[in-house]
């Protein structure tokens, strides 16, 4: 069992395994058809974004060469992709809630594009960085005003996702209500723990627990996967 301890460490192994399972789910969901099925489309995008987020953090923590900084930066756009795909998934699951105009969609997505660009411009989002190659961890020093905007945008997207599920919960039959309630709490727990470990603590320069965020989103995806592909068959 020494391979679980060295050289990557068990935390990074968990991060890698959860990321790869998310990729497997993304491929499986995509193969079920996405052209006419918006639920499959946005859930496959959600699981792929979780794979990208988890893999980015894994490579940022474990790479010995300078490219680790690119992967540490990429984790932020990947997290925004998670929030956006989750938002649209809850619009369509288990039924379509509303139509968004092209202008509304642009307004929703435009901030994520700007914030993702800022991540890769020196000093605008990440001011400085440090990598501990012994403990396989990294620390990013964030430009706090932009980081606060990023955090608010991310949390708002997830909160609207929860709101959509709550609205559907109030207007649907009893059997599906149980599923929506399960999904609601899975997303809520993912938001609470993900925001705490990967947003709140990082704001204060504590990156020791960023590996936990992808683990909780992976558990959330497992719940969604069950509801979409197993519970539906019943």
C-alpha positions in Angstrom: 0.0 0.0 0.0 3.0 2.3 -0.1 2.0 3.6 -3.5 -0.9 5.3 -1.7 1.5 7.3 0.4 4.4 8.0 -2.0 5.1 9.7 -4.2 1.6 11.3 -4.7 0.0 10.8 -1.3 -3.4 9.4 -0.6 -5.2 12.8 -1.0 -4.0 13.2 -4.5 -4.9 9.6 -5.3 -8.4 10.3 -4.2 -8.4 13.5 -6.3 -7.2 11.6 -9.4 -9.6 8.7 -9.0 -12.6 10.9 -8.6 -11.6 13.0 -11.6 -11.2 9.9 -13.8 -14.6 8.5 -12.7 -16.1 11.8 -13.6 -14.6 11.5 -17.1 -16.0 8.0 -17.4 -19.5 9.3 -16.5 -19.1 12.2 -19.0 -18.2 9.8 -21.8 -21.1 7.4 -20.9 -23.7 10.2 -20.7 -22.5 11.8 -23.9 -22.7 8.4 -25.7 -26.4 8.2 -24.7 -27.1 11.2 -27.0 -27.1 14.9 -26.3 -28.4 16.5 -29.5 -32.1 16.2 -28.5 -31.6 15.6 -24.8 -30.6 18.7 -22.9 -30.4 16.8 -19.6 -27.7 14.5 -21.0 -26.0 17.5 -22.7 -25.6 19.6 -19.5 -25.0 16.7 -17.2 -22.2 15.4 -19.5 -20.8 18.9 -19.5 -21.1 19.1 -15.7 -19.2 15.8 -15.2 -16.5 16.8 -17.8 -16.1 20.1 -16.0 -15.7 18.2 -12.7 -13.1 16.0 -14.4 -11.2 19.1 -15.7 -11.4 20.8 -12.2 -10.2 17.7 -10.3 -7.4 16.9 -12.9 -6.2 20.5 -12.9 -5.9 20.5 -9.1 -4.2 17.1 -9.2 -1.6 18.2 -11.7 -1.1 21.5 -10.0 -0.3 19.7 -6.7 1.9 16.9 -8.1 3.8 18.3 -11.1 7.5 19.1 -10.6 7.9 21.3 -13.6 6.8 24.9 -14.0 3.6 23.9 -15.9 1.9 23.3 -12.5 1.0 27.0 -12.4 -1.0 26.7 -15.6 -3.1 23.8 -14.1 -3.6 25.6 -10.9 -4.9 28.6 -12.8 -7.1 26.4 -15.1 -9.0 25.1 -12.0 -10.8 28.4 -11.7 -12.4 28.5 -15.3 -13.2 24.8 -14.8 -15.1 25.6 -11.6 -17.1 28.3 -13.4 -17.9 25.7 -16.1 -19.3 23.5 -13.3 -21.5 26.2 -12.0 -22.8 27.1 -15.5 -23.5 23.5 -16.6 -25.2 22.8 -13.2 -27.3 25.9 -13.7 -28.6 24.8 -17.1 -29.0 21.2 -15.9 -31.4 22.3 -13.2 -33.3 24.3 -15.8 -34.0 21.1 -17.7 -34.1 18.4 -15.0 -36.5 16.7 -14.7 -38.5 18.9 -17.1 -37.8 22.3 -18.8 -38.6 25.1 -16.5 -38.3 28.2 -18.8 -36.8 29.5 -22.0 -33.9 31.9 -21.9 -33.4 34.4 -24.7 -30.1 34.7 -26.5 -29.5 38.0 -24.7 -30.2 36.4 -21.3 -27.8 33.5 -22.1 -25.1 36.0 -23.1 -25.6 38.0 -19.9 -25.3 34.8 -17.9 -22.2 33.4 -19.6 -20.3 36.7 -20.3 -19.0 37.2 -16.7 -17.5 33.7 -16.7 -15.6 34.4 -20.0 -14.2 37.7 -18.6 -13.2 36.1 -15.3 -11.6 33.1 -17.0 -9.5 35.5 -19.1 -8.5 37.5 -16.1 -7.3 34.3 -14.4 -4.5 34.0 -17.0 -3.5 37.6 -17.0 -0.7 38.2 -14.4 -1.6 40.2 -11.4 -5.3 40.6 -12.3 -6.4 37.4 -10.5 -3.4 35.5 -9.3 -0.8 37.9 -7.9 1.8 35.3 -6.8 2.2 31.6 -6.4 4.2 29.0 -4.4 4.6 25.3 -4.8 5.6 22.9 -2.0 7.1 20.0 -3.9 7.7 18.0 -0.7 4.1 18.0 0.5 2.5 18.1 -3.0 0.6 21.3 -2.3 0.4 24.8 -3.8 -0.6 28.2 -2.7 -1.9 31.0 -4.9 -2.0 34.6 -3.7 -5.2 36.2 -5.0 -6.1 39.7 -6.0 -9.0 39.9 -3.5 -11.4 42.3 -5.2 -11.6 40.2 -8.4 -11.7 37.0 -6.4 -14.8 38.3 -4.5 -16.6 39.0 -7.8 -15.6 35.5 -8.9 -17.0 33.9 -5.7 -20.2 35.9 -5.8 -20.8 35.0 -9.4 -20.1 31.3 -8.7 -22.3 31.2 -5.6 -25.2 33.0 -7.4 -25.2 30.4 -10.2 -25.4 27.5 -7.8 -28.0 29.3 -5.6 -30.2 29.8 -8.7 -29.8 26.1 -9.5 -31.1 25.3 -6.0 -33.9 27.8 -6.5 -35.0 26.1 -9.8 -35.1 22.7 -8.0 -37.1 24.2 -5.2 -39.7 25.6 -7.6 -40.0 22.3 -9.4 -40.3 20.5 -6.0 -43.4 22.6 -5.2 -45.0 21.8 -8.6 -44.4 18.1 -9.2 -45.9 14.7 -8.2 -44.9 13.0 -5.0 -42.5 10.3 -6.3 -40.3 12.7 -8.2 -40.5 15.1 -5.3 -38.3 12.7 -3.3 -35.7 12.6 -6.1 -35.7 16.4 -6.4 -35.2 16.7 -2.6 -32.3 14.3 -2.7 -30.8 16.3 -5.6 -31.4 19.6 -3.8 -29.5 18.4 -0.7 -26.7 16.8 -2.7 -26.1 20.2 -4.5 -26.5 22.1 -1.3 -23.8 20.0 0.5 -21.6 20.2 -2.6 -22.0 24.0 -2.5 -21.3 24.3 1.3 -18.2 22.1 1.4 -16.9 23.2 -2.0 -17.3 26.9 -1.3 -15.7 26.4 2.1 -12.6 24.5 1.1 -12.1 26.0 -2.4 -13.4 29.5 -2.1 -13.5 30.7 1.6 -10.3 29.1 2.8 -8.4 30.1 -0.4 -9.4 33.7 0.1 -7.3 33.6 3.2 -4.4 31.8 1.5 -5.2 28.4 2.8 -4.9 25.9 0.0 -4.3 22.8 2.1 -7.8 21.4 1.6 -8.6 22.3 -2.1 -8.5 18.5 -2.8 -11.7 18.1 -0.9 -13.9 20.3 -3.1 -13.7 17.9 -6.1 -14.5 15.0 -3.8 -17.8 16.5 -2.7 -18.8 17.5 -6.3 -18.0 13.9 -7.3 -20.4 12.6 -4.7 -23.0 15.1 -5.9 -22.5 13.8 -9.5 -23.0 10.2 -8.3 -26.4 11.2 -6.8 -27.4 12.9 -10.1 -26.1 10.0 -12.2 -28.3 7.6 -10.1 -31.4 9.8 -10.5 -30.9 10.3 -14.2 -30.0 6.8 -15.3 -31.3 4.4 -12.6 -34.2 6.0 -10.8 -35.7 7.0 -14.2 -35.8 3.3 -15.3 -38.1 2.5 -12.4 
